[in-house]
Amino acid sequence: MPDCEFTESRLRCVLPFEAAPAEVRLLRRAAFQQLSRWGMLVAADEAELLVAELATNVVKHVGEGASATLILERKAECLRLEVHDKSPVIPVVREAGCGDEYGRGLHLLAAMAGDWGTVLTAAGKAVWCEIPLSSGSNCRRIERAVEALENYEGAARGLGQHRRGREVSLVESAVELIADLLHWSSACGHDPDDILDRAQMHYEAESEAA
């Protein structure tokens, strides 16, 4: 399964996959890792289950081996998941107990997601769902931090640094960014230890209030 491909929108990730049980497991893992990078762990567990349900429906009802695409996107106060496939057949929610596996899958989707739907596309169809996200300041702070680190990481690569593994890249960038900020504070005549103490106090106060 290929890595994420980023579009112009920073919080958007495209994951092509092949409809197969083994790929569904890899897709769940990739979605969890991407949401971790975005600072959206609050939605990661639920998203994993929804991704598995959407991808499994492609395996069952489009066919094993079919090509499909998962799109993760932050939209306003929700996380949107979309699975695109090449079948034009729109799934229909049926009454419980009718024996239709697609119907049971959609009932599960409707129960877990804040909203969901289907749409025909030029190549087939898309089934989408949305997970509400916290609108609290802590969530926004995490997202701002991720955006700042990704910008910083991109600037570092522009200076000739080699790209590192995704799981360690942001952590290393965070250490480098903090070090650079301390250099900046010292150059401006501030005490770096005082800056660190104030940041720690600010963090602890907000964590206790959360």
N, C-alpha and C positions, 0 to 999 in steps of 0.2 A: 504494500500500500504506500503510495507516494507521500512525501511530507506535505505540510501545509503550504499553500500558495497564497500570499497576501495580496489583496487588491489595494486600491487607493484608500479605502476605509481601514483605519488601523485595527479596529476591533471586528474583523471579519476574516474568517478562515475557510478555505475550500479544501475538502478532502475527497478525492475520487476513491472509489473502492469497487471491488468485485463482490457480487452477491454470493457469499459462501459463509457457513458457520464460523470458520476460522477467522475470516475477515471481520465478522461482526465483533469478535472479541478484541481484535486489533483496533477497530474503529472506536470502541468504547474507551480503550486506553488512550488513544490519540486525543479524543475529545476531552477526557479528564486532564491530560497534560496541558492541552491548550488553555483550558479554563483556569488551570493553576497559574499559567504564565500571565493571564489577564487579571489575576487577583479575584476570581469569581468562584472560589471554593464553596461559597454558600449555595451555589446552584449545581455544583459538580456531580454530586451523588444522584440527584434527580435527573440531570441531563444524561448521565451514563445509561440509566434505565430507559429513557425515552429514545436515545440513539439506538440502543439494542432493539427496541420494539419497532422503530421505523425501518431499520436495516433488515431485521428478520422478516418483516412483511414483504420486502423486495425479494428476498430469497424464496419465500413461500408462494408469492402470487405473481411475480414477474418471471422468476426462474433462476435456478442456481447457475452462477457464472455470468449473469447479466451485469452490465456496467451501470454504475449509479454514482451519485455524488452527494456528500453531506456538506451542508453549509452551516457554519456557526456564525451568528451575528448579534452584536449588542444593539438593541433598538430601544432608545429612550430608557424606560425602567423595566425592560424585560430582555431575556435572552431568547433569541429565535433560532430554532433548529429546522432545517429544510432538507428533505431527501428527494433528489431528482432522479427519475428513471425514464426509460424510453417507452414505457407502456402507456397508452392513452386511456386505459380503463380506470375510471374514478371509483375508489372504494366507497362502499355504502355501509352505514351503521345499521345493523339489523337487531331485532329484538333478542334479548338474552335467552339462551337455551335453544336457539334455532340450529345450532351445530355449525355455524359459519365461523371459521377461524379468523377471517379478516374482521368480521363483526366484533368478535371478542377482543381482538387487538385494538380496534378503534375505541371500544368502551374503556379499555385500560388507558389509552392515550387521552381520552376526554376526561377521565377521572384524575389523572396526574397533572396534566397541563392546565395553565390558566386559560388558554384558548388554542384552537387548532382548526385546520381546514385543508382543503385540496384545491389545486388550480391546474388547468391544462397549460402546457407550455408548447413551444414550437417543436420540441423534440419528444414530448411525451406528457409527463405530469410531475407535479411536486406535491408532497404531503408535508405540511409544516405544523409546528406547535410552538407555543411561547411559554416560558417560565418567568413569572414575576420575580424581580430582584429587589433587594432592600434598597430603599431610597435614603438610608441614613448617611450621615457624613463620613462614617468609617469606611463604608463601601466606596464612596467617591474618592476618599483619600487613597485607598489602595489602587484604584484605577488610575489616578493621577501619577502615583509612584511608578506603576508599570509603564505608563506612557513615557515618563521622564527617563526611565532606565533603558527603554528600547531606543529612544532618541540618542541617549548617551552611547549606547552600544553601537549604533550605526555610525556615530561620529568617530568612535575609537577604531572601527574597521576602516574608515576612510583614512585614518592616520597610519594604516599598515598593519594593524593587529590582525592575527588570524582568527577566523570565526571558530568559536568553541562549541562544545555540545550544548544543546538547548537547555538541558536541565541544570547545568552549572553556570551557564552564560550570564543570566540575570543576577545570580548571587554574586559572581565575581564583579559584574558591573556595579552592583550596589556598593561593594567594598571600595572600588576605585572612585566612584562618585563621592562617597563620604570623605575619602582621603582628599580629593580635589577641593571639596567644600571647606575642609579644614585648612588647606593651603591658602584658599581664598580669604578665609576669616583672619588668618595670621597676617597675610599681606595687607589687609585693611586695618590692622592694629587691634583686632579682637583676640581674646584668649580662646584658643580652640577647645580647651577643656571646659570652659564656661559654656561654649556653644553646645557641646555634647551634653553637659548636665542639664541645660535648659530644654534641649530636645527630648531627653529622657523623661524629665518631669512633665513636659507637655503630653508625651505619649502615655505615661502612667495615669495622669489625671483624666484623659479622654477614655482610656480603657476601663477605669473604675466607674466612669459615668455611663458607659455603654450598657 
